[in-house]
């Protein structure tokens, strides 16, 4: 069981890095999101980010939904790690 939980924690860690990379890449307006590898990154992260974009509108032109998305991902990772600690 701890292999599954550990794999899930590792997946969340890698996904967090990809998500942060996607957010940082939005600062570069020259990126064509329809070209590879950007299209793959966009396909991996946009469905998750769109969940938060629906409920958190931009304030003063700044999109705060990625911050909430990363925080929720970190909470899920912490919960999974504490569950892993409880199993051991």
Gaussian input, Z-matrix of N, CA and C with variables (Angstrom, degrees):
# hf/3-21g

backbone

0 1
 N
 C     1     B1
 C     2     B2     1     A1
 N     3     B3     2     A2     1     D1
 C     4     B4     3     A3     2     D2
 C     5     B5     4     A4     3     D3
 N     6     B6     5     A5     4     D4
 C     7     B7     6     A6     5     D5
 C     8     B8     7     A7     6     D6
 N     9     B9     8     A8     7     D7
 C    10    B10     9     A9     8     D8
 C    11    B11    10    A10     9     D9
 N    12    B12    11    A11    10    D10
 C    13    B13    12    A12    11    D11
 C    14    B14    13    A13    12    D12
 N    15    B15    14    A14    13    D13
 C    16    B16    15    A15    14    D14
 C    17    B17    16    A16    15    D15
 N    18    B18    17    A17    16    D16
 C    19    B19    18    A18    17    D17
 C    20    B20    19    A19    18    D18
 N    21    B21    20    A20    19    D19
 C    22    B22    21    A21    20    D20
 C    23    B23    22    A22    21    D21
 N    24    B24    23    A23    22    D22
 C    25    B25    24    A24    23    D23
 C    26    B26    25    A25    24    D24
 N    27    B27    26    A26    25    D25
 C    28    B28    27    A27    26    D26
 C    29    B29    28    A28    27    D27
 N    30    B30    29    A29    28    D28
 C    31    B31    30    A30    29    D29
 C    32    B32    31    A31    30    D30
 N    33    B33    32    A32    31    D31
 C    34    B34    33    A33    32    D32
 C    35    B35    34    A34    33    D33
 N    36    B36    35    A35    34    D34
 C    37    B37    36    A36    35    D35
 C    38    B38    37    A37    36    D36
 N    39    B39    38    A38    37    D37
 C    40    B40    39    A39    38    D38
 C    41    B41    40    A40    39    D39
 N    42    B42    41    A41    40    D40
 C    43    B43    42    A42    41    D41
 C    44    B44    43    A43    42    D42
 N    45    B45    44    A44    43    D43
 C    46    B46    45    A45    44    D44
 C    47    B47    46    A46    45    D45
 N    48    B48    47    A47    46    D46
 C    49    B49    48    A48    47    D47
 C    50    B50    49    A49    48    D48
 N    51    B51    50    A50    49    D49
 C    52    B52    51    A51    50    D50
 C    53    B53    52    A52    51    D51
 N    54    B54    53    A53    52    D52
 C    55    B55    54    A54    53    D53
 C    56    B56    55    A55    54    D54
 N    57    B57    56    A56    55    D55
 C    58    B58    57    A57    56    D56
 C    59    B59    58    A58    57    D57
 N    60    B60    59    A59    58    D58
 C    61    B61    60    A60    59    D59
 C    62    B62    61    A61    60    D60
 N    63    B63    62    A62    61    D61
 C    64    B64    63    A63    62    D62
 C    65    B65    64    A64    63    D63
 N    66    B66    65    A65    64    D64
 C    67    B67    66    A66    65    D65
 C    68    B68    67    A67    66    D66
 N    69    B69    68    A68    67    D67
 C    70    B70    69    A69    68    D68
 C    71    B71    70    A70    69    D69
 N    72    B72    71    A71    70    D70
 C    73    B73    72    A72    71    D71
 C    74    B74    73    A73    72    D72
 N    75    B75    74    A74    73    D73
 C    76    B76    75    A75    74    D74
 C    77    B77    76    A76    75    D75
 N    78    B78    77    A77    76    D76
 C    79    B79    78    A78    77    D77
 C    80    B80    79    A79    78    D78
 N    81    B81    80    A80    79    D79
 C    82    B82    81    A81    80    D80
 C    83    B83    82    A82    81    D81
 N    84    B84    83    A83    82    D82
 C    85    B85    84    A84    83    D83
 C    86    B86    85    A85    84    D84
 N    87    B87    86    A86    85    D85
 C    88    B88    87    A87    86    D86
 C    89    B89    88    A88    87    D87
 N    90    B90    89    A89    88    D88
 C    91    B91    90    A90    89    D89
 C    92    B92    91    A91    90    D90
 N    93    B93    92    A92    91    D91
 C    94    B94    93    A93    92    D92
 C    95    B95    94    A94    93    D93
 N    96    B96    95    A95    94    D94
 C    97    B97    96    A96    95    D95
 C    98    B98    97    A97    96    D96
 N    99    B99    98    A98    97    D97
 C   100   B100    99    A99    98    D98
 C   101   B101   100   A100    99    D99
 N   102   B102   101   A101   100   D100
 C   103   B103   102   A102   101   D101
 C   104   B104   103   A103   102   D102
 N   105   B105   104   A104   103   D103
 C   106   B106   105   A105   104   D104
 C   107   B107   106   A106   105   D105
 N   108   B108   107   A107   106   D106
 C   109   B109   108   A108   107   D107
 C   110   B110   109   A109   108   D108
 N   111   B111   110   A110   109   D109
 C   112   B112   111   A111   110   D110
 C   113   B113   112   A112   111   D111
 N   114   B114   113   A113   112   D112
 C   115   B115   114   A114   113   D113
 C   116   B116   115   A115   114   D114
 N   117   B117   116   A116   115   D115
 C   118   B118   117   A117   116   D116
 C   119   B119   118   A118   117   D117
 N   120   B120   119   A119   118   D118
 C   121   B121   120   A120   119   D119
 C   122   B122   121   A121   120   D120
 N   123   B123   122   A122   121   D121
 C   124   B124   123   A123   122   D122
 C   125   B125   124   A124   123   D123
 N   126   B126   125   A125   124   D124
 C   127   B127   126   A126   125   D125
 C   128   B128   127   A127   126   D126
 N   129   B129   128   A128   127   D127
 C   130   B130   129   A129   128   D128
 C   131   B131   130   A130   129   D129
 N   132   B132   131   A131   130   D130
 C   133   B133   132   A132   131   D131
 C   134   B134   133   A133   132   D132
 N   135   B135   134   A134   133   D133
 C   136   B136   135   A135   134   D134
 C   137   B137   136   A136   135   D135
 N   138   B138   137   A137   136   D136
 C   139   B139   138   A138   137   D137
 C   140   B140   139   A139   138   D138
 N   141   B141   140   A140   139   D139
 C   142   B142   141   A141   140   D140
 C   143   B143   142   A142   141   D141
 N   144   B144   143   A143   142   D142
 C   145   B145   144   A144   143   D143
 C   146   B146   145   A145   144   D144
 N   147   B147   146   A146   145   D145
 C   148   B148   147   A147   146   D146
 C   149   B149   148   A148   147   D147
 N   150   B150   149   A149   148   D148
 C   151   B151   150   A150   149   D149
 C   152   B152   151   A151   150   D150
 N   153   B153   152   A152   151   D151
 C   154   B154   153   A153   152   D152
 C   155   B155   154   A154   153   D153
 N   156   B156   155   A155   154   D154
 C   157   B157   156   A156   155   D155
 C   158   B158   157   A157   156   D156
 N   159   B159   158   A158   157   D157
 C   160   B160   159   A159   158   D158
 C   161   B161   160   A160   159   D159
 N   162   B162   161   A161   160   D160
 C   163   B163   162   A162   161   D161
 C   164   B164   163   A163   162   D162
 N   165   B165   164   A164   163   D163
 C   166   B166   165   A165   164   D164
 C   167   B167   166   A166   165   D165
 N   168   B168   167   A167   166   D166
 C   169   B169   168   A168   167   D167
 C   170   B170   169   A169   168   D168
 N   171   B171   170   A170   169   D169
 C   172   B172   171   A171   170   D170
 C   173   B173   172   A172   171   D171
 N   174   B174   173   A173   172   D172
 C   175   B175   174   A174   173   D173
 C   176   B176   175   A175   174   D174
 N   177   B177   176   A176   175   D175
 C   178   B178   177   A177   176   D176
 C   179   B179   178   A178   177   D177
 N   180   B180   179   A179   178   D178
 C   181   B181   180   A180   179   D179
 C   182   B182   181   A181   180   D180
 N   183   B183   182   A182   181   D181
 C   184   B184   183   A183   182   D182
 C   185   B185   184   A184   183   D183
 N   186   B186   185   A185   184   D184
 C   187   B187   186   A186   185   D185
 C   188   B188   187   A187   186   D186
 N   189   B189   188   A188   187   D187
 C   190   B190   189   A189   188   D188
 C   191   B191   190   A190   189   D189
 N   192   B192   191   A191   190   D190
 C   193   B193   192   A192   191   D191
 C   194   B194   193   A193   192   D192
 N   195   B195   194   A194   193   D193
 C   196   B196   195   A195   194   D194
 C   197   B197   196   A196   195   D195
 N   198   B198   197   A197   196   D196
 C   199   B199   198   A198   197   D197
 C   200   B200   199   A199   198   D198
 N   201   B201   200   A200   199   D199
 C   202   B202   201   A201   200   D200
 C   203   B203   202   A202   201   D201
 N   204   B204   203   A203   202   D202
 C   205   B205   204   A204   203   D203
 C   206   B206   205   A205   204   D204
 N   207   B207   206   A206   205   D205
 C   208   B208   207   A207   206   D206
 C   209   B209   208   A208   207   D207
 N   210   B210   209   A209   208   D208
 C   211   B211   210   A210   209   D209
 C   212   B212   211   A211   210   D210
 N   213   B213   212   A212   211   D211
 C   214   B214   213   A213   212   D212
 C   215   B215   214   A214   213   D213
 N   216   B216   215   A215   214   D214
 C   217   B217   216   A216   215   D215
 C   218   B218   217   A217   216   D216
 N   219   B219   218   A218   217   D217
 C   220   B220   219   A219   218   D218
 C   221   B221   220   A220   219   D219
 N   222   B222   221   A221   220   D220
 C   223   B223   222   A222   221   D221
 C   224   B224   223   A223   222   D222
 N   225   B225   224   A224   223   D223
 C   226   B226   225   A225   224   D224
 C   227   B227   226   A226   225   D225
 N   228   B228   227   A227   226   D226
 C   229   B229   228   A228   227   D227
 C   230   B230   229   A229   228   D228
 N   231   B231   230   A230   229   D229
 C   232   B232   231   A231   230   D230
 C   233   B233   232   A232   231   D231
 N   234   B234   233   A233   232   D232
 C   235   B235   234   A234   233   D233
 C   236   B236   235   A235   234   D234
 N   237   B237   236   A236   235   D235
 C   238   B238   237   A237   236   D236
 C   239   B239   238   A238   237   D237
 N   240   B240   239   A239   238   D238
 C   241   B241   240   A240   239   D239
 C   242   B242   241   A241   240   D240
 N   243   B243   242   A242   241   D241
 C   244   B244   243   A243   242   D242
 C   245   B245   244   A244   243   D243
 N   246   B246   245   A245   244   D244
 C   247   B247   246   A246   245   D245
 C   248   B248   247   A247   246   D246
 N   249   B249   248   A248   247   D247
 C   250   B250   249   A249   248   D248
 C   251   B251   250   A250   249   D249
 N   252   B252   251   A251   250   D250
 C   253   B253   252   A252   251   D251
 C   254   B254   253   A253   252   D252
 N   255   B255   254   A254   253   D253
 C   256   B256   255   A255   254   D254
 C   257   B257   256   A256   255   D255
 N   258   B258   257   A257   256   D256
 C   259   B259   258   A258   257   D257
 C   260   B260   259   A259   258   D258
 N   261   B261   260   A260   259   D259
 C   262   B262   261   A261   260   D260
 C   263   B263   262   A262   261   D261

   B1=1.4645
   B2=1.5218
   B3=1.3398
   B4=1.4630
   B5=1.5266
   B6=1.3433
   B7=1.4651
   B8=1.5246
   B9=1.3112
   B10=1.4640
   B11=1.5233
   B12=1.3266
   B13=1.4652
   B14=1.5279
   B15=1.3349
   B16=1.4612
   B17=1.5347
   B18=1.3189
   B19=1.4621
   B20=1.5271
   B21=1.3272
   B22=1.4643
   B23=1.5265
   B24=1.3231
   B25=1.4727
   B26=1.5220
   B27=1.3311
   B28=1.4665
   B29=1.5221
   B30=1.3387
   B31=1.4615
   B32=1.5324
   B33=1.3331
   B34=1.4655
   B35=1.5225
   B36=1.3175
   B37=1.4672
   B38=1.5309
   B39=1.3246
   B40=1.4675
   B41=1.5246
   B42=1.3276
   B43=1.4639
   B44=1.5303
   B45=1.3200
   B46=1.4695
   B47=1.5236
   B48=1.3310
   B49=1.4696
   B50=1.5237
   B51=1.3271
   B52=1.4669
   B53=1.5271
   B54=1.3086
   B55=1.4628
   B56=1.5231
   B57=1.3110
   B58=1.4667
   B59=1.5267
   B60=1.3248
   B61=1.4722
   B62=1.5123
   B63=1.3207
   B64=1.4792
   B65=1.5294
   B66=1.3234
   B67=1.4639
   B68=1.5296
   B69=1.3192
   B70=1.4621
   B71=1.5244
   B72=1.3295
   B73=1.4619
   B74=1.5249
   B75=1.3337
   B76=1.4642
   B77=1.5222
   B78=1.3197
   B79=1.4616
   B80=1.5182
   B81=1.3321
   B82=1.4613
   B83=1.5215
   B84=1.3327
   B85=1.4698
   B86=1.5310
   B87=1.3168
   B88=1.4655
   B89=1.5244
   B90=1.3128
   B91=1.4633
   B92=1.5200
   B93=1.3285
   B94=1.4615
   B95=1.5290
   B96=1.3241
   B97=1.4649
   B98=1.5209
   B99=1.3217
   B100=1.4578
   B101=1.5224
   B102=1.3239
   B103=1.4676
   B104=1.5257
   B105=1.3237
   B106=1.4643
   B107=1.5167
   B108=1.2951
   B109=1.4609
   B110=1.5230
   B111=1.3341
   B112=1.4732
   B113=1.5213
   B114=1.3341
   B115=1.4651
   B116=1.5289
   B117=1.3160
   B118=1.4612
   B119=1.5223
   B120=1.3269
   B121=1.4633
   B122=1.5231
   B123=1.3068
   B124=1.4628
   B125=1.5342
   B126=1.3326
   B127=1.4671
   B128=1.5227
   B129=1.3176
   B130=1.4667
   B131=1.5241
   B132=1.3193
   B133=1.4598
   B134=1.5274
   B135=1.3144
   B136=1.4667
   B137=1.5322
   B138=1.3399
   B139=1.4757
   B140=1.5281
   B141=1.3265
   B142=1.4657
   B143=1.5236
   B144=1.3243
   B145=1.4661
   B146=1.5241
   B147=1.3332
   B148=1.4668
   B149=1.5288
   B150=1.3175
   B151=1.4662
   B152=1.5214
   B153=1.3175
   B154=1.4613
   B155=1.5197
   B156=1.3208
   B157=1.4657
   B158=1.5204
   B159=1.3305
   B160=1.4658
   B161=1.5255
   B162=1.3289
   B163=1.4665
   B164=1.5285
   B165=1.3207
   B166=1.4628
   B167=1.5318
   B168=1.3179
   B169=1.4646
   B170=1.5314
   B171=1.3251
   B172=1.4751
   B173=1.5307
   B174=1.3113
   B175=1.4591
   B176=1.5177
   B177=1.3168
   B178=1.4667
   B179=1.5241
   B180=1.3363
   B181=1.4577
   B182=1.5191
   B183=1.3288
   B184=1.4590
   B185=1.5217
   B186=1.3441
   B187=1.4546
   B188=1.5312
   B189=1.3291
   B190=1.4585
   B191=1.5298
   B192=1.3054
   B193=1.4581
   B194=1.5328
   B195=1.3346
   B196=1.4674
   B197=1.5270
   B198=1.3116
   B199=1.4652
   B200=1.5237
   B201=1.3184
   B202=1.4596
   B203=1.5257
   B204=1.3356
   B205=1.4650
   B206=1.5268
   B207=1.3122
   B208=1.4602
   B209=1.5270
   B210=1.3213
   B211=1.4649
   B212=1.5250
   B213=1.3199
   B214=1.4574
   B215=1.5310
   B216=1.3240
   B217=1.4510
   B218=1.5266
   B219=1.3250
   B220=1.4625
   B221=1.5232
   B222=1.3241
   B223=1.4653
   B224=1.5288
   B225=1.3211
   B226=1.4658
   B227=1.5235
   B228=1.3165
   B229=1.4579
   B230=1.5314
   B231=1.3163
   B232=1.4690
   B233=1.5270
   B234=1.3253
   B235=1.4590
   B236=1.5247
   B237=1.3202
   B238=1.4749
   B239=1.5278
   B240=1.3349
   B241=1.4543
   B242=1.5276
   B243=1.3222
   B244=1.4605
   B245=1.5222
   B246=1.3141
   B247=1.4660
   B248=1.5235
   B249=1.3153
   B250=1.4626
   B251=1.5218
   B252=1.3293
   B253=1.4570
   B254=1.5220
   B255=1.3270
   B256=1.4709
   B257=1.5160
   B258=1.3353
   B259=1.4670
   B260=1.5168
   B261=1.3171
   B262=1.4720
   B263=1.4831
   A1=111.45
   A2=116.50
   A3=117.40
   A4=111.74
   A5=118.11
   A6=120.04
   A7=109.90
   A8=116.54
   A9=120.82
   A10=110.49
   A11=116.53
   A12=120.32
   A13=110.13
   A14=117.05
   A15=120.73
   A16=110.84
   A17=117.17
   A18=120.93
   A19=110.90
   A20=115.94
   A21=120.34
   A22=111.02
   A23=116.90
   A24=121.06
   A25=110.06
   A26=117.04
   A27=120.27
   A28=111.61
   A29=116.90
   A30=120.69
   A31=110.88
   A32=116.04
   A33=119.53
   A34=111.29
   A35=117.13
   A36=121.45
   A37=110.50
   A38=117.09
   A39=121.25
   A40=110.28
   A41=116.97
   A42=120.34
   A43=110.96
   A44=117.50
   A45=120.65
   A46=110.73
   A47=116.21
   A48=119.92
   A49=111.37
   A50=116.58
   A51=120.22
   A52=109.96
   A53=117.10
   A54=122.15
   A55=111.11
   A56=117.42
   A57=120.94
   A58=110.06
   A59=116.21
   A60=119.35
   A61=111.85
   A62=116.79
   A63=121.20
   A64=110.89
   A65=115.81
   A66=119.58
   A67=110.44
   A68=116.49
   A69=119.34
   A70=111.82
   A71=117.12
   A72=120.34
   A73=112.74
   A74=117.91
   A75=119.05
   A76=111.79
   A77=117.53
   A78=120.73
   A79=112.12
   A80=117.17
   A81=121.52
   A82=108.78
   A83=117.63
   A84=119.84
   A85=113.44
   A86=118.36
   A87=120.93
   A88=112.70
   A89=118.43
   A90=120.70
   A91=109.98
   A92=114.68
   A93=121.43
   A94=107.71
   A95=116.70
   A96=121.43
   A97=112.64
   A98=117.76
   A99=121.03
   A100=111.91
   A101=117.78
   A102=123.34
   A103=108.91
   A104=115.41
   A105=119.98
   A106=109.69
   A107=122.16
   A108=130.69
   A109=112.63
   A110=116.64
   A111=120.43
   A112=111.87
   A113=116.57
   A114=119.67
   A115=110.89
   A116=117.16
   A117=120.54
   A118=111.15
   A119=116.48
   A120=120.51
   A121=110.20
   A122=115.67
   A123=120.50
   A124=111.41
   A125=116.85
   A126=120.47
   A127=111.51
   A128=117.33
   A129=120.70
   A130=112.70
   A131=117.13
   A132=119.93
   A133=114.61
   A134=118.19
   A135=119.86
   A136=114.51
   A137=120.29
   A138=117.17
   A139=112.58
   A140=117.15
   A141=120.27
   A142=110.72
   A143=117.17
   A144=120.28
   A145=112.05
   A146=116.98
   A147=120.49
   A148=112.15
   A149=117.12
   A150=120.17
   A151=109.66
   A152=116.61
   A153=121.19
   A154=111.71
   A155=117.43
   A156=120.25
   A157=111.65
   A158=116.66
   A159=120.11
   A160=111.95
   A161=116.36
   A162=120.04
   A163=114.03
   A164=117.63
   A165=120.48
   A166=108.70
   A167=117.15
   A168=119.39
   A169=110.51
   A170=116.53
   A171=119.15
   A172=110.52
   A173=115.47
   A174=121.68
   A175=108.51
   A176=116.74
   A177=123.64
   A178=110.88
   A179=116.66
   A180=121.00
   A181=115.01
   A182=117.62
   A183=121.49
   A184=108.74
   A185=115.46
   A186=121.57
   A187=109.16
   A188=116.53
   A189=121.82
   A190=112.38
   A191=118.05
   A192=120.19
   A193=113.13
   A194=121.15
   A195=118.78
   A196=113.33
   A197=117.60
   A198=120.16
   A199=109.58
   A200=116.47
   A201=120.64
   A202=110.17
   A203=116.85
   A204=120.91
   A205=110.98
   A206=117.61
   A207=121.18
   A208=110.31
   A209=117.07
   A210=119.59
   A211=111.55
   A212=117.14
   A213=120.31
   A214=110.90
   A215=116.56
   A216=120.43
   A217=110.96
   A218=117.29
   A219=121.19
   A220=111.67
   A221=117.46
   A222=120.61
   A223=110.00
   A224=116.88
   A225=120.21
   A226=110.68
   A227=116.37
   A228=120.50
   A229=110.89
   A230=117.59
   A231=121.21
   A232=111.00
   A233=117.18
   A234=120.87
   A235=110.17
   A236=116.49
   A237=120.31
   A238=110.42
   A239=117.52
   A240=119.75
   A241=111.45
   A242=117.52
   A243=119.10
   A244=110.88
   A245=117.21
   A246=120.23
   A247=110.35
   A248=115.96
   A249=120.30
   A250=110.47
   A251=116.95
   A252=121.32
   A253=111.74
   A254=117.05
   A255=120.74
   A256=111.24
   A257=117.15
   A258=120.53
   A259=111.83
   A260=116.05
   A261=119.44
   A262=111.77
   D1=-37.43
   D2=-178.10
   D3=-70.21
   D4=-21.05
   D5=175.04
   D6=-66.56
   D7=-40.18
   D8=179.69
   D9=-66.69
   D10=-46.20
   D11=-179.29
   D12=-65.72
   D13=-41.24
   D14=178.73
   D15=-64.00
   D16=-39.81
   D17=176.66
   D18=-63.61
   D19=-40.15
   D20=178.09
   D21=-64.06
   D22=-42.58
   D23=177.82
   D24=-62.17
   D25=-42.83
   D26=178.25
   D27=-64.80
   D28=-39.23
   D29=176.69
   D30=-60.88
   D31=-44.58
   D32=179.67
   D33=-63.65
   D34=-37.00
   D35=178.22
   D36=-63.89
   D37=-47.85
   D38=179.73
   D39=-64.56
   D40=-43.03
   D41=179.09
   D42=-62.93
   D43=-35.66
   D44=177.01
   D45=-62.26
   D46=-42.55
   D47=178.37
   D48=-63.68
   D49=-42.80
   D50=178.43
   D51=-63.69
   D52=-40.99
   D53=179.70
   D54=-64.11
   D55=-44.29
   D56=178.15
   D57=-63.99
   D58=-41.03
   D59=176.16
   D60=-60.35
   D61=-42.39
   D62=178.94
   D63=-62.39
   D64=-41.20
   D65=-178.94
   D66=-67.69
   D67=-41.79
   D68=178.86
   D69=-66.07
   D70=-34.48
   D71=-179.89
   D72=-68.80
   D73=-19.19
   D74=178.31
   D75=-69.07
   D76=-13.65
   D77=177.46
   D78=-75.12
   D79=-11.72
   D80=-179.74
   D81=-105.65
   D82=103.09
   D83=-174.88
   D84=-71.72
   D85=-11.79
   D86=-177.54
   D87=-79.68
   D88=-11.07
   D89=-176.04
   D90=-71.83
   D91=128.12
   D92=176.04
   D93=-91.71
   D94=107.30
   D95=-173.98
   D96=-73.52
   D97=-0.16
   D98=177.02
   D99=-98.51
   D100=-3.58
   D101=177.70
   D102=-99.03
   D103=151.26
   D104=176.13
   D105=-77.17
   D106=147.50
   D107=2.05
   D108=-87.72
   D109=0.60
   D110=-175.83
   D111=-64.74
   D112=-34.96
   D113=-179.90
   D114=-64.22
   D115=-38.79
   D116=178.65
   D117=-65.99
   D118=-43.39
   D119=178.18
   D120=-61.74
   D121=-42.33
   D122=179.15
   D123=-63.98
   D124=-41.76
   D125=-179.98
   D126=-66.86
   D127=-30.38
   D128=179.69
   D129=-77.13
   D130=-35.14
   D131=-170.83
   D132=-103.32
   D133=-30.92
   D134=-174.42
   D135=-62.15
   D136=-38.23
   D137=177.76
   D138=-60.10
   D139=-39.10
   D140=179.00
   D141=-69.89
   D142=-43.88
   D143=-179.84
   D144=-67.05
   D145=-33.30
   D146=-178.88
   D147=-64.52
   D148=-28.10
   D149=176.73
   D150=-59.20
   D151=-44.11
   D152=-177.22
   D153=-80.05
   D154=-29.87
   D155=179.11
   D156=-67.02
   D157=-26.43
   D158=178.24
   D159=-68.80
   D160=-33.30
   D161=-172.78
   D162=-104.06
   D163=-16.34
   D164=-178.40
   D165=-119.80
   D166=102.77
   D167=-179.11
   D168=-74.27
   D169=154.96
   D170=176.18
   D171=-64.13
   D172=140.51
   D173=176.55
   D174=-111.47
   D175=123.50
   D176=-178.37
   D177=54.52
   D178=36.02
   D179=177.75
   D180=79.64
   D181=6.01
   D182=-179.46
   D183=-111.39
   D184=129.49
   D185=-179.34
   D186=-88.86
   D187=109.80
   D188=-179.53
   D189=-93.29
   D190=-2.09
   D191=-177.61
   D192=-62.57
   D193=-35.13
   D194=176.97
   D195=-62.91
   D196=-31.18
   D197=178.44
   D198=-65.08
   D199=-44.95
   D200=179.05
   D201=-65.81
   D202=-38.10
   D203=179.18
   D204=-63.04
   D205=-42.98
   D206=179.40
   D207=-69.05
   D208=-40.48
   D209=178.00
   D210=-60.82
   D211=-43.44
   D212=179.20
   D213=-65.15
   D214=-38.35
   D215=177.11
   D216=-64.02
   D217=-39.62
   D218=177.76
   D219=-67.85
   D220=-36.83
   D221=176.39
   D222=-64.47
   D223=-43.61
   D224=178.43
   D225=-61.90
   D226=-38.85
   D227=178.40
   D228=-66.26
   D229=-42.16
   D230=179.01
   D231=-64.90
   D232=-40.51
   D233=178.56
   D234=-64.18
   D235=-42.45
   D236=179.57
   D237=-65.84
   D238=-39.31
   D239=178.78
   D240=-67.59
   D241=-37.50
   D242=177.44
   D243=-69.47
   D244=-33.34
   D245=174.86
   D246=-66.35
   D247=-37.43
   D248=176.75
   D249=-64.94
   D250=-39.94
   D251=177.33
   D252=-65.56
   D253=-34.36
   D254=179.36
   D255=-72.45
   D256=-28.02
   D257=179.97
   D258=-75.54
   D259=-28.39
   D260=-175.33
   D261=-81.49

